Amino acid sequence: GVTGVQTCALPISYLRVLQTAQPLAHALGVPLCVEDGLAEFGHTHGTIAPAAKRYAFFPEVDLDYVAIDREYAEQAAAGTKETNVEYLRRMVRMARELPKRHPGSTVACFSHAASVGLVAALTGCTELQQAGKFAPCGVFKLVCDASGKWTVERHGDDNTEYCSSNAPTTFPWGFSPAMEPAWVEARQL
């Protein structure tokens, strides 16, 4: 269990991510916050249902939560697919804004493997591949010190501690070297 948590936010995006976060929300008595900024790599705009539409199925959803990247999500044309650079810029914005939104708080973010880009942005990786890979149901634990420097305390590339097997179609996921130019451009945000 999570103990000693004064404040906890559970930002999430897609349906199956809501399902994954729901037990922790129940255990801690905290709401689920639909966060557009945590959408998957290659996201198509307009595909994340608003919190109000999810509330009937997930009453833990905080209807008053304003997504960190809401303005970007609202301005993008529905049905358009995000470019690699746009996705990575979104991860950089999330890394910049998440600590401002939840200062001094424990925050559990639930997303898909591509959120390894958020790990890279938070820890200041100069190369995207330095963040490593994200296993199915992987868990990264990042800690921020008093100076604002993030470090990885637990890496999410292995899930054997709590998963007895993986489907043959799943595997730890990471970015290819071909994404490095997009990462360089995105970091110039």
Number of C-alpha atoms within 10 A of each C-alpha: 6 9 6 7 10 8 13 18 18 22 27 27 25 19 14 13 16 23 12 14 21 19 11 17 19 12 10 15 11 17 22 28 22 29 25 29 26 26 24 17 21 14 19 17 19 16 13 18 13 14 21 15 12 18 14 10 9 17 14 19 25 19 17 9 14 14 19 20 17 12 11 14 17 12 9 14 12 12 11 13 16 17 14 17 17 18 24 28 22 26 28 24 20 22 20 14 14 16 16 11 13 13 11 13 13 17 17 18 21 23 23 22 23 21 22 26 28 23 25 24 27 26 20 18 15 14 15 25 18 15 24 18 22 25 22 19 20 20 18 19 12 17 16 15 9 8 6 11 11 17 15 16 11 13 18 21 22 19 18 12 7 9 11 7 8 13 7 6 5 9 15 16 16 20 18 9 10 8 15 15 13 17 25 15 13 20 17 8 10
